[in-house]
Amino acid sequence: MSCIFVSCSTSNVAQDATLAVANFDKEGHRGCRGLMPENTIPAFKKAIDLGVTTLEMDAVITKDKQVILSHEPFFNHEITTKADGSFVKENEEKSLNIYEMLYEQTQQFDVGSKPHPRFPKQQKIKVHKPKLRDVIDSAEAYTKAKSLPPVQYNIETKSTAATDGIYHPKPEEFVDLLMAVIKEKNIEDRVIIQSFDIRTLQFIHKKYPSIKTAYLYEPPSIKTFKVRLKELGFTPTIYSPDYSTVTNAIVKECKELGIKLIPWTVNDVAKMNELKRMGVDGIISDYPDLFEQLK
């Protein structure tokens, strides 16, 4: 990250950060999952140190209506250690339902000490799933202390129609709980809400039209890009597909519609540079340290 921001005024720093995001958005997936435990405050701080413009994260809801960060609405066996030091087993993970736990109960689980089978470079530390508000406070204080530009927050709502009321509230309540934190922290202009669940995006567009939205896509689907946008019912700020589905035609369609194209999750420098040459507007990666090799 350029040191020119050190001597800038607050207003200029914010303006420069907006310009940086507009040019090419470097997003740290779940903070920096390849290097630190996912969706944790240490991971987000590390991502900031590596110069990301956006912190990408996943939100779930606890029984006492706290917004906390977790990719699954339960404790994944790949990353979780129980209070007694034993690892969560795959056949029991879905019974550890965060939506049925009070926030304090979720803090009994360590999600940073267990060696990750797919991310051998990941630093191991004892850490717990944080509240969204604590992540925002930490990131804001960290960037300010280091005289770095403020970051954006790309927050995914983890919901599906099939699990409404089981693993999470319905989209309206989910979004309202999320937006209450965002408004409390006064970061509306630096937030993107992303989802595979178009109900979430439709509700945001209706009730919170100033909030940026990202339409997530994962194959397979026989529906064309235009058909899926028609089902969505409005033009999102960002289209965020699996990187393997990005084509020159999709890049062209997004540019024609004024939609930013930011694929996930790209962990190979050659592929990053290929996508950048194709004209994507940003990249989401588990390894934000690779961004320094972008051409």
N, C-alpha and C positions, 0 to 999 in steps of 0.2 A: 504494500500500500504506500502510495506516495507521501513523502514527508511534507509536501507543500501544505497539507491540511493543518499542520501544527500551528501555523501563524494566522490562520483564517478566522474570521468572525464566525459565530454560530450560524448566522443566516447563510453565509457563503459556504460553510461546510455542508449544510443541508442541501443547498443548491447543487454543489459539486457531486454530492452523493446521488442525487436524483439524476444528474447527467450521466454518471457512471453506470447506473442501472439501465438507463435508456440506451446506452451504447452496447453493453454486453453484460448480462446478469450472471454472475458466478455464484451458484447456490451450493451450500454445503448440506448434503443429504443427511437428515437426522443429526445435524451438526457436522460431524465428520466421521461417519460410522466405520470407515476403514482404519481410523487412527485412534479413536476414543469410544467409550461406551455410548451407544446411540441415545439420542433424545435426552441428554443430560447436560447440566450446566457446564461441566468441564469440556464437553464436546463442542458446545457453542463458543466458549471462550477460545478454544484452539482454532476453530473455524475463523473467528474474527482475526486472530493472529496471522492466519494464512491469507487474509485479504478478501474473504468472500463479501459480496454485496448483499446477499440474502441468506438468512438462516431458515432452512427448510425443516419442518417438524410435523408431528402428528398429535392430535388432541383426542382425549377420551374424557368421559364424565364419571365421577365417583358417586356413591350413594348419597353423600351429603352435598351434591351439586358443585363440587370443585372441578375446575378444568385442569387436568394434568396431562403430561406428555407421555404417550405410549403408542407404538405402532399397532399393537393389538389391544383389544379391550379386555385382555387377560394377561397373565404372566407367562411369557414365552419360555419354553424349556431351554432354548438355545442360550439364553442370557441370564437366567434367574437362579439365585441361590436363596434358600429359605433361611429363616432365623436360626435354625439348628445347624446350619452349615451344609445341609444336603442340597442337592440340585433338584429343581423341579423336573419331573418326568413328562415326556410328551403326552402320555395318556391321562395326565391330571391337569395339564395347563388350562384347558378351557373351563374347568371347574373353579379356577382362581379368577373369578369374574370381577373386574374392577368396578363395574356398575353396581355390584352388590356389596362393595366394601366402602367403609368410611375412609377418608383420606389418610387418617392416622394408621389404619390397618395396612394400607399400601406401603407404608414406610418400613414395614417389617421385612420387605424383600429387597435384596441386594441385586442390582441389575448391571453391575460392572466388574465383578470379580471373576466370573466364570470364563475360561478361555473360549473364544468364539470359534466354531469350527470353520467358518468361511472367511474370517478376517484375522489372520494370524498376526498382523502388525498392530492390532488394536491394543492400546495400553490398558492394563487391568488395574482398576481402582474400585474400592467399595463405594457405591453410590446408589441413590434411590430415584424413583420417578418423581420429577419436580412438578410443582404447580406452574401453570403458564405465567401467572403474574410474577413469580419469583425468577423465571427465566428472563422475562422482559426487564425486570429491575436489574438483574445481573448484567445483561447485555448492554443496557443503557449506561450503567455506571462504568462498565469496562471500557467501552468505546470513548466515553468522556474522559476517563482517567488517562487514556493513552493518546488523547487528541486525535482520534480516528473518526472518520465520517460515520454517521448513524447508519445502521443496517435496516434492511427490510425484513419482515417476518412472513414466511409463506407457511400457512397453517392448514393442515389437512384435517377435515372432519372424517372420522372413521365410522361410517354408518352404511347400512343397507336396509332396504325395506323389510327384508326377511328377519332382521334381528332388532327391529324397533321394540323397545320395552323389555328386551332381554339383555342386550349388551350396551344399550345406549338409549337416550330419549329420542322422540321423534325429531325430525330436522328443525322444526320451528323452535323447540325448547333448546336443542343443542346449539343452534346458532345464536339464540338470545343469550345463553350463558357465556358463550365465547365472546360475543360482542360487548357484554358488560365489562369483561376484563380489558378488552381493547380500548373501550371508551374511558375506563378508569385510568388507564396508562397513557391516554392521549396520543395514540400512535395510529389512528385511523388512516392517515395518509401514507403510512409505510407498511400496511398490511395487505396481504393477498390471502384469500381463503380459497383453498383448492379442494376438490372432491371428485371421486368417481360417481358419487350419488348425486344425480342431477337435481333431486329435490332440494338439497342443500343450496345449490347454486341458484336455483329459481327463487327460493325464499330470500336469499341475500339480495338478489337483483330487485325484488319487489319491495322489501322493507328497508334495506340498506344500500341503495343504488350507487352511493359514492365509493363503496368498498370494491377493490379490484378482485376479480374472480379468475380462477384457473380451472379449466375443464380437463380433468385427468382421463387418460385413455390407455387401456391395456388390451392387446389382442387376446383371443380372436374375435372378430366381428365381421359379418358380411355386409353391414351397413356402411355406406360411404361417409366420408367426413361431412359432406353437406347435409346428408340425411340426419346424422347425429346432431349437428348444429340446429337443424330445424326442430328436432325433438326437444332440444334444450330450450328453444323459444326466444333466445336473445343472443347477442354477440358477446362472448366473454372477453375479458382483457387478454387472457393467455390460453393457448392450447398447449397442454403438457402431456405428450404421448410417450410411450415406451420408445426409446431411441431407435430401436430396430425397425419401427414403422415409418420413420421420417423419409420422405421422398422429395425430389425436386418439385413434383406437382403439389404436394402438401405445403411446401415452403411458399410456392407461388400463390396458392389459394389463401393462405394466412395473410400474406402481404397485401393481397387485393382487398381483403376484408378488414384490414387494420388490426389483426390479431397477432400478438406476440407469440412466437413459437419457442418453447423451452422444454426440451426432452429430458427424460430421466432414464435410468441412472447410468451415466457414462463414466467408466473407470479406466479407459484406455486413451492415452494421449493422441495416438494416431486417429482414433475415431472422433475424439473431441475436435481436432483440427479439421477433419473431413466435414463434420457437421457445421463448424463455424464457416468454412468456405462455402457451404451450401446456402448459408444465410440465416441460420437459426439466431434467435435473439439472446440466448443464454443456454447454460447447461447446468444440470443437477448432478453432483458426483459425490460418492462416498469418500473420495480422496481429493479434497480441495487443494492439497499441496501440488497437484498436477496442473492446476490452472496457470502456474508460472511458466509452463512450457507451451502455452497457447501461442500460436503465431498469428 
